[in-house]
């Protein structure tokens, strides 16, 4: 069996370098000032995983020089079909089966961002966020086979988190580059799974609570207007 390709850690390494550069420059006095965000709107795009179909964005409003309001949106989706043919031991007998898979997930919610050095080029910050979570995935099969089966998984819940970051504001352009990392995440999730066939129908409901901590830095590009 061929070995699976190693995951690309380049975005995380670059984010770590940004963190290191910001930490180094934070100790030095700054003589220039960044473009203020007070009263400005902004859009942040997560570029942490360039190969992912997952899209994450943040709408930003500068409430003051040190405070920004956030609206966080994360969405992903998938669609796929597979055709299967099987020969039986009986002569001239062929059973075909088609399977379809599709799903989507979305999370959306508000947040607040506090900057430590809001008027400087390099400014550490921390975020407090709360999101609603919703996802649905389905799988169905059918064809000339003498059966039909389906599976549906539905999830909804809430997620709260604490994140830290450091943002570099350019002096002449309303653009910034940030290294962002989620520190603590807590999630409540209700999962409903349904299995259907010509013979039976089953349903499973599960409630779960989870909390995680860690440091996985990601790069974000932000534009203010």
C-alpha positions, 0 to 999 in steps of 0.5 A: 500500500503506498504511503499517504502523503504527509500533510503540508504544515507550511501555513502553520510554520509561516504563522509561527514565524509571524508570531515570532516576528511580532513578539520580537518587535513588540519590545522595541519602541515604534515610531510609526502608526497604523491605519486606525480601525475606529469606525471602519468595516473589515473583512478577514479571510482565513488562508491557513489551509489553501487546499481545503474546500472549507471557507472561513471569513470574519466581518469586522467593525471597529467600535473603537481603537481597541475594540472590534465587533466580529461576525464569524462565518464558516461553511463547507459542502460536498457532493458525490456519486458512486456507481457499483456493479456486482456479478452474482454466481447465477449466469447472466445476472448483474446487480447494479447499485448507485450511491450518493453522498452529500452534505454541508456544514455551517457555523455563524456567530458574534465575537469581540476582539480586544487589541493591546497596542491598537495604534502600533504596526504590531498589535497582539489581541484576544478574541471571545466568540460564540457560534451556532453550529449546523451540519447535515450529511446524507447517503443513499443507495439504490438501483437494480438491487432489491433493496434501498437504504439511506442514512442521514446525520444531522447535527446542531449545537453551540460553540464558544472559544477564546483565541489570541493573535497578533496583527500587522497593520500596514501604514499606507494601506488598509490591509493587515496580516495576522497570525491567529490561534484558538486557545480554548474551545467548548462545544455542545452538540446534538447528533441525530442519525437515521438509518432507513431500508425496506425492512427497518428504520432506526434512529439514534440521538446523542448529546455531547459536550467537549472542550479542547485546548491547543495552539494551531496558528493560522494566517489571516488576511484582513482588509479595512474600508 
